[in-house]
């Protein structure tokens, strides 16, 4: 299951992780977010132990959203060694997300 990320645990679980990280920024009211959510959940199972994969509710956690200038959701951020290296805005097929994650290994 994807990690539940918050403003409070983001630095510890994502930025300080030694693994690549994928962060799905979403909101309950967002239709396209509901399409991407299950894909992120699948990836969290497939990459368990190899990558940090989590979801961050932008309504409850405005700090991370502001830090990375998130204006549209869903936005998926890709981190390597604590640095933002890629991002995907909008609903896309799972293959697009997997390819971006694979590029981090």
C-alpha positions as CSV (number, residue, x, y, z in Angstrom):
1,X,0.0,0.0,0.0
2,X,1.2,3.5,-0.8
3,X,2.6,5.5,2.1
4,X,0.4,8.2,3.5
5,X,2.6,11.3,3.2
6,X,2.1,14.5,5.1
7,X,3.9,17.8,5.5
8,X,5.2,16.4,8.8
9,X,6.7,13.1,7.5
10,X,7.6,14.2,3.9
11,X,11.3,15.1,4.6
12,X,11.9,11.9,6.6
13,X,10.2,9.4,4.2
14,X,11.0,11.0,0.9
15,X,13.9,13.4,1.0
16,X,16.0,11.4,3.4
17,X,15.2,8.0,1.8
18,X,18.1,6.2,0.2
19,X,15.6,4.9,-2.4
20,X,13.9,6.6,-5.4
21,X,10.6,8.1,-4.4
22,X,7.3,8.7,-6.3
23,X,4.8,11.1,-4.7
24,X,1.2,11.3,-5.9
25,X,-0.2,14.7,-5.0
26,X,-4.0,14.4,-5.0
27,X,-7.3,15.6,-3.5
28,X,-10.5,13.8,-2.6
29,X,-12.6,15.9,-5.0
30,X,-10.3,15.5,-8.0
31,X,-11.7,13.1,-10.7
32,X,-8.5,12.5,-12.6
33,X,-6.8,11.8,-9.2
34,X,-9.2,8.9,-8.7
35,X,-8.0,7.4,-12.0
36,X,-4.3,7.7,-11.1
37,X,-4.7,6.5,-7.5
38,X,-5.1,2.8,-8.2
39,X,-2.0,2.9,-10.5
40,X,0.1,4.4,-7.7
41,X,-1.2,1.6,-5.4
42,X,-0.2,-1.1,-7.9
43,X,3.2,0.4,-8.2
44,X,3.7,0.5,-4.4
45,X,3.2,-3.2,-4.3
46,X,5.4,-3.9,-7.4
47,X,8.3,-1.8,-6.1
48,X,8.0,-2.6,-2.4
49,X,11.5,-2.5,-0.9
50,X,13.0,-0.8,-3.9
51,X,11.3,2.6,-4.0
52,X,9.2,4.8,-1.8
53,X,5.8,5.3,-3.2
54,X,3.3,7.5,-1.4
55,X,0.3,9.8,-1.7
56,X,0.0,13.3,-0.3
57,X,-3.4,15.0,0.1
58,X,-2.8,18.6,-1.0
59,X,-5.8,19.9,0.9
60,X,-4.5,18.6,4.2
61,X,-0.8,19.3,3.5
62,X,-0.3,22.7,1.9
63,X,3.4,22.9,2.8
64,X,4.7,20.4,0.3
65,X,2.4,21.7,-2.4
66,X,3.7,25.2,-1.9
67,X,7.3,24.2,-1.7
68,X,7.1,22.5,-5.1
69,X,4.7,25.0,-6.7
70,X,1.9,22.5,-7.3
71,X,-0.9,24.2,-9.3
72,X,-2.6,21.3,-10.9
73,X,-3.5,17.8,-9.6
74,X,-2.9,15.0,-10.0
75,X,0.8,15.8,-10.0
76,X,3.3,13.0,-9.5
77,X,6.8,14.0,-8.4
78,X,9.9,11.8,-8.8
79,X,12.8,12.1,-6.4
80,X,16.3,10.6,-6.5
81,X,18.7,11.2,-3.6
82,X,16.3,13.7,-2.1
83,X,16.2,15.8,-5.2
84,X,13.2,16.4,-7.4
85,X,14.3,15.0,-10.8
86,X,11.0,14.6,-12.8
87,X,7.3,15.3,-12.6
88,X,4.1,14.3,-14.4
89,X,1.0,16.5,-14.4
90,X,-2.4,15.0,-15.2
91,X,-3.7,11.5,-15.6
92,X,-1.5,9.2,-17.7
93,X,-1.2,5.5,-18.3
94,X,0.7,3.4,-15.7
95,X,3.4,2.7,-18.3
96,X,4.4,6.4,-18.3
97,X,4.8,6.4,-14.5
98,X,6.7,3.1,-14.5
99,X,9.1,4.4,-17.2
100,X,9.8,7.6,-15.2
101,X,10.4,5.5,-12.0
102,X,12.7,3.0,-13.8
103,X,14.8,5.9,-15.0
104,X,15.7,6.6,-11.3
105,X,17.4,3.2,-10.7
